[in-house]
Amino acid sequence: MESQVRGGTRWKRFAVVMVPSVAATACIGVALAQGALAASFSVSGQSFKVTAKELHGNGFAQYGAIDSGYTLTGEKTAHPVAVSSFKTATIQKMCQSVVTPNIPLLGSVTLTLTAGDSSDPEKQVSADNLFIDVEDLGADKAVFTGIDIGVAAGNTGNADEGGKSTGMKGGKEQANPYGFAQQATKADLYGVKQTAWATTAGTFTLPGLSMKLSKGSNECY
C-alpha cells in the first residue's frame, strides 16, 4: 500500500481520520485508552522537532496513548500521542532541535543535533527497538508494505497472533492492549517532519554527530 501525505497532522483531524503516514512513521485515528501512559518516564515540559530526508523501518506498529509529564513551571500535564515502534530503522539526514525559552539575559536558546547525512546506509542513523511518541507530523510520501489497519495493539508484537513489530513498550506503560493499532512489515518515509515528546530505543547509533547551541529559535523546521 502506498500513501502520499503532504502538510501536517493536527489532533482535531487525528481523532476522526485514519491516514497511513508517519513522523518517524505513521498517523492513525485512534480511541485513546483512558489513563494510558506512553513513555516509561515523565516527559519534560519541552517537545522537540525532528526532520529526516528518509526513514526506512522494519517491523512497524502504531497505537494511541497519553504521555504524562510536566510544564516548564513544574505543573503536571498530559499529551495525547501516537506511539510509533520499529524493530529496526535507518534514518538519512536526521535533524533534532529543542528550544528553551526565556533564559535570563539570553532569551531563547536552541539545541540542534544532526547526524547521518550520507547516502550510504552504513553511515546513516540506525536504531533497534525504537519507539517515538509523536504529537504532530508531516511526510512528503509514505509507503507501507504488508499493512494491517485495525489490529489490537497488544497483538502487534505477538507472532502467533499475526504481530509484525516489537509490540507495545511494556514496563510502566498502561496503554490499552485491546485498543486500535496498525502494523506493517516495512515502512518507508520521505521528507519527514515531526513534533515529539519522547523517543526510546534499545540502541541508537548516530554517525557524523554534530550538536550545537544557538541564540534564538532555530529549529529544524
Buried (B, 14 or more C-beta within 10 A) or exposed (E): EEBEBEEBBEEEEBEEEBBBBBBBBBBBBBEBBEEBBBBEEBBBBBBBBBBBBBBBBBBBBBBBBBBBBBEEEEEEEBBBBBBBBBBBBBBBBBBBBBBBEEEEEEEBBBBBBBBBBBEEEEBBBBBBBBBBBBBBBBBBBBBBEEBBBEBBBBBBBBEEEEBBBBBBBEEEBBBBBEBBBBBBBBBBBBBBBBBBBBBBBEEBBBBBEEEEEEEEEBBBE
